[in-house]
């Protein structure tokens, strides 16, 4: 059993907790710290997850921390798993707790990160508050989210530090320190679209997590797109160019162009990608909250059944196509099924 271990601060990354232990323990190198905590030089917490947490918790007093508290409150697991089906939520949780090296791929983190910044970020106001309240700075979990550019607590820009982190440096520890160099904060006003997006990112990470089916967001987006005229009533056609233009008008240069390309929209809307940031970018455009995304619409109209019924009652395929904004060939395919 180790002699002491720091209590995690609010919104602190588990990686940051390990960094603070490393500093306070006086260990010379990170490998010594990792061997003390995890029993292996190469078992390290990634920036986003916690490594084989049970090995570490077994060395702490019983009841001091639980694996669930660590995973849900100090890692990115709730963010990446929020829109998973129930079974995938449960299986990936087990992967995370056990420190399985395939967790990153199992959760689709590499795909979901995209243009994730490899430089650690900090809010200058939080930095001063942390010094006053705790006597030391630490890495905030929400500040390191992919595409998070604003501190939603203080509504100010996050700034880059001189601390670089990437997958090849997972056996190194980079504590937030007094000598950490903070770059100059942007003087540009915070745009409303980015504040709305980052607030939704924060809610996705920080809201209470459960194992209900998170994939219901697909039906919610489908209904919202149909109501805007950006998807055909039958769901067979998505007007990706219109959606792309609307996203570009909303976000401008604040969101990478690759995030809102027609190719990425197709992957998101056809359920080939469960990257939260793509879902949330669309949600802001469609004025949907996290609650909206996770609660299926009360009733979804079956337009295909309506078409078939109209055709059987004598309406022509051309007339039905005009009513539903589609073509006669599509109507013919649906009514003859």
C-alpha positions in Angstrom: 0.0 0.0 0.0 1.3 3.4 -0.9 1.7 5.9 2.0 -0.4 8.7 0.5 -2.4 9.7 -2.6 -3.9 13.1 -3.5 -7.6 13.5 -3.6 -8.9 14.5 -7.1 -10.0 18.1 -7.5 -13.3 19.0 -9.2 -13.1 18.5 -13.0 -9.6 17.2 -12.7 -8.2 14.7 -15.2 -7.0 11.4 -13.7 -3.8 12.0 -15.6 -3.4 15.2 -13.7 -4.0 13.4 -10.4 -1.1 11.0 -11.3 1.0 14.0 -12.2 0.4 15.6 -8.8 1.3 12.4 -7.1 4.5 12.3 -9.1 5.4 15.8 -7.9 4.6 15.3 -4.3 6.2 11.9 -4.0 9.6 13.4 -5.0 10.2 10.6 -7.5 13.0 11.3 -9.9 11.4 9.9 -13.0 7.9 9.0 -14.3 8.7 5.3 -14.7 9.3 5.0 -11.0 6.0 6.6 -10.3 4.1 4.4 -12.8 5.8 1.3 -11.3 4.7 2.3 -7.8 1.1 2.9 -8.8 0.4 0.4 -11.6 3.1 -2.2 -11.0 4.6 -1.7 -14.4 6.6 0.9 -16.2 4.4 0.7 -19.3 1.0 0.8 -17.7 0.2 4.5 -17.8 -3.0 6.5 -17.8 -3.5 8.1 -21.2 -4.7 11.7 -21.3 -8.2 10.5 -21.9 -8.6 7.4 -19.8 -7.2 5.9 -16.5 -5.1 2.8 -17.3 -5.7 -0.4 -15.2 -7.3 1.5 -12.3 -8.1 -1.6 -10.1 -4.3 -2.2 -9.6 -3.9 1.3 -8.2 -7.1 1.4 -6.1 -6.1 -1.9 -4.4 -3.2 0.1 -2.8 -5.5 2.8 -1.4 -7.6 2.6 1.8 -11.0 0.9 1.2 -13.7 3.4 0.2 -11.2 6.3 -0.6 -12.0 6.1 -4.3 -14.1 3.8 -6.5 -13.4 2.8 -10.1 -16.7 4.2 -11.1 -16.0 7.6 -9.6 -12.6 7.7 -11.4 -14.0 6.7 -14.8 -17.1 8.9 -14.7 -15.7 12.0 -13.0 -12.1 12.1 -14.1 -11.8 10.6 -17.6 -13.3 11.2 -21.0 -15.3 8.0 -21.0 -18.8 9.7 -20.5 -18.1 12.0 -23.4 -17.1 9.2 -25.9 -19.6 6.7 -24.7 -22.6 9.0 -24.4 -24.2 8.1 -27.7 -23.4 4.3 -27.6 -26.0 1.6 -27.5 -26.4 0.0 -24.0 -24.3 -3.1 -24.7 -21.5 -1.1 -26.1 -21.6 1.3 -23.1 -21.2 -1.7 -20.7 -18.5 -3.4 -22.7 -16.4 -0.3 -23.2 -16.7 0.5 -19.5 -15.2 -2.9 -18.6 -12.4 -2.2 -21.1 -11.6 1.1 -19.5 -11.6 -0.2 -15.9 -9.4 -3.1 -16.9 -7.0 -0.9 -18.8 -7.3 -2.9 -21.9 -4.9 -1.6 -24.6 -7.6 -2.0 -27.2 -9.9 0.5 -25.4 -9.0 3.4 -27.6 -10.0 1.5 -30.8 -13.0 -0.2 -29.2 -14.4 3.3 -28.3 -13.5 4.8 -31.6 -11.4 7.5 -29.9 -8.8 7.9 -32.7 -11.6 8.4 -35.2 -13.6 10.7 -32.9 -10.6 13.0 -32.1 -9.9 14.2 -35.6 -8.1 17.5 -35.1 -7.6 17.1 -31.4 -5.0 19.6 -30.1 -1.9 17.9 -28.8 -1.1 20.9 -26.6 -2.5 21.1 -23.1 -4.9 24.0 -22.5 -5.8 26.1 -19.6 -8.2 28.9 -18.6 -6.3 31.8 -17.1 -9.1 32.6 -14.6 -9.3 28.9 -13.5 -5.5 29.0 -13.1 -5.7 31.8 -10.6 -8.7 30.3 -8.8 -6.9 27.0 -8.5 -3.9 28.7 -6.9 -6.1 30.5 -4.4 -8.3 27.5 -3.5 -5.8 24.6 -3.7 -2.4 26.1 -3.7 -1.5 24.5 -7.0 -2.7 24.3 -10.6 -4.1 21.2 -12.2 -5.3 20.0 -15.6 -9.0 20.4 -16.0 -10.8 17.6 -17.8 -13.2 19.8 -19.7 -10.4 22.1 -21.0 -8.8 19.1 -22.9 -11.9 18.0 -24.8 -11.4 17.7 -28.5 -12.4 21.1 -30.1 -13.1 22.7 -26.7 -11.9 26.3 -27.2 -13.8 28.1 -24.4 -14.0 27.8 -20.6 -17.7 27.5 -20.2 -17.5 28.5 -16.6 -15.9 31.9 -17.2 -16.9 32.3 -20.9 -13.4 33.1 -22.0 -11.0 31.7 -24.4 -8.7 28.8 -23.4 -5.0 29.3 -24.0 -2.4 26.9 -25.1 0.5 26.0 -22.8 4.0 24.9 -23.6 3.1 21.4 -22.6 2.8 19.1 -25.6 1.2 15.6 -25.3 0.8 12.8 -27.8 0.4 9.1 -27.9 4.2 8.5 -28.1 4.7 10.2 -24.8 2.3 8.2 -22.6 5.2 7.0 -20.3 6.0 10.7 -19.5 4.2 12.9 -17.0 3.6 16.6 -17.5 2.2 18.2 -14.4 0.5 21.6 -14.5 3.2 23.7 -12.7 4.0 27.2 -11.5 6.6 27.5 -14.3 4.1 26.6 -17.0 4.1 29.1 -19.7 0.6 30.4 -20.7 0.4 31.9 -24.2 -1.4 35.2 -24.6 -5.2 35.0 -24.4 -7.2 36.0 -27.5 -8.8 39.4 -27.3 -11.5 38.4 -29.8 -15.0 38.3 -28.4 -16.4 34.8 -27.8 -18.9 34.1 -30.6 -22.3 32.8 -29.6 -22.2 29.7 -31.9 -18.9 28.5 -30.3 -20.2 29.1 -26.8 -23.3 27.1 -27.6 -21.2 24.3 -29.0 -18.7 24.2 -26.2 -21.5 24.3 -23.6 -23.0 21.2 -25.3 -19.6 19.5 -25.3 -19.3 20.2 -21.6 -22.8 18.9 -20.9 -22.0 15.7 -22.8 -19.0 15.1 -20.6 -20.3 16.3 -17.3 -24.0 15.3 -17.2 -25.1 12.2 -15.2 -24.3 9.1 -17.1 -26.6 6.0 -17.5 -26.7 2.9 -19.6 -29.8 3.7 -21.6 -29.6 3.4 -25.3 -27.7 6.5 -26.5 -28.1 5.7 -30.2 -31.6 7.3 -30.1 -29.9 10.5 -31.2 -30.1 9.1 -34.8 -33.9 9.2 -34.8 -33.9 12.7 -33.2 -31.5 14.1 -35.9 -33.6 12.4 -38.6 -36.8 14.1 -37.4 -35.1 17.5 -37.0 -33.5 17.3 -40.5 -36.8 16.3 -42.1 -38.6 19.2 -40.4 -36.0 21.6 -41.8 -36.3 20.2 -45.3 -32.7 18.9 -45.2 -33.7 15.2 -45.5 -36.5 13.8 -47.7 -39.7 12.7 -45.8 -38.9 9.1 -46.6 -35.4 9.4 -45.2 -33.9 8.1 -48.5 -32.2 11.4 -49.4 -30.1 13.8 -47.4 -29.3 17.2 -48.8 -25.8 17.3 -47.6 -24.8 20.4 -49.5 -27.5 22.5 -47.8 -26.5 21.2 -44.4 -22.8 21.9 -45.1 -23.6 25.5 -46.2 -25.7 26.0 -43.1 -22.9 24.7 -40.8 -20.3 26.9 -42.6 -22.6 30.0 -42.2 -23.0 29.2 -38.5 -19.4 28.3 -37.4 -17.3 30.0 -40.1 -13.6 29.3 -39.4 -14.1 28.4 -35.8 -14.7 24.7 -36.7 -12.3 22.8 -39.1 -13.7 22.6 -42.6 -13.1 18.8 -42.6 -15.6 18.5 -39.7 -18.5 19.8 -41.8 -17.6 18.4 -45.2 -20.3 16.5 -47.1 -18.2 13.3 -46.6 -18.2 13.6 -42.8 -21.9 14.5 -42.7 -22.7 11.4 -44.7 -20.6 9.3 -42.2 -22.4 10.8 -39.2 -26.0 10.6 -40.6 -25.5 7.1 -42.0 -24.3 5.9 -38.5 -20.8 5.1 -39.8 -19.3 7.5 -37.2 -20.3 8.0 -33.5 -17.9 10.9 -33.0 -19.7 13.1 -30.4 -18.4 16.4 -31.8 -20.0 15.8 -35.2 -23.3 15.0 -33.6 -23.1 18.1 -31.3 -22.2 20.4 -34.2 -25.4 19.4 -35.9 -27.3 19.6 -32.6 -26.4 23.3 -32.2 -27.5 24.0 -35.8 -30.8 22.2 -35.2 -31.2 23.9 -31.7 -31.2 20.6 -29.9 -30.1 20.1 -26.3 -28.4 17.0 -24.9 -31.7 16.0 -23.3 -33.4 16.2 -26.8 -30.7 14.0 -28.3 -31.1 11.3 -25.7 -34.8 11.1 -25.8 -36.5 9.6 -28.8 -39.3 11.5 -30.4 -42.8 10.4 -29.2 -44.0 9.3 -32.7 -42.3 9.1 -36.0 -44.6 9.2 -39.0 -44.3 6.3 -41.4 -44.4 8.2 -44.7 -43.7 5.0 -46.7 -46.9 3.4 -45.3 -48.8 6.6 -46.1 -47.6 6.5 -49.7 -48.6 2.9 -50.1 -52.0 3.6 -48.7 -52.5 6.6 -51.1 -51.4 4.5 -54.0 -53.8 1.7 -53.1 -56.6 4.2 -52.9 -56.1 5.3 -56.5 -53.6 8.3 -56.3 -51.0 8.3 -59.1 -47.3 7.9 -58.3 -46.6 11.3 -59.9 -49.1 13.0 -57.6 -47.7 11.3 -54.5 -44.2 12.3 -55.6 -45.2 15.9 -55.8 -46.8 15.8 -52.3 -43.8 14.3 -50.6 -41.1 16.2 -52.6 -39.5 13.1 -54.1 -39.5 11.5 -57.5 -41.9 8.9 -59.1 -39.3 6.2 -59.2 -38.7 6.4 -55.4 -42.5 6.3 -54.9 -42.7 3.2 -57.1 -40.0 1.5 -55.1 -41.7 2.1 -51.8 -45.3 1.3 -52.8 -44.4 -2.0 -54.4 -42.4 -3.4 -51.5 
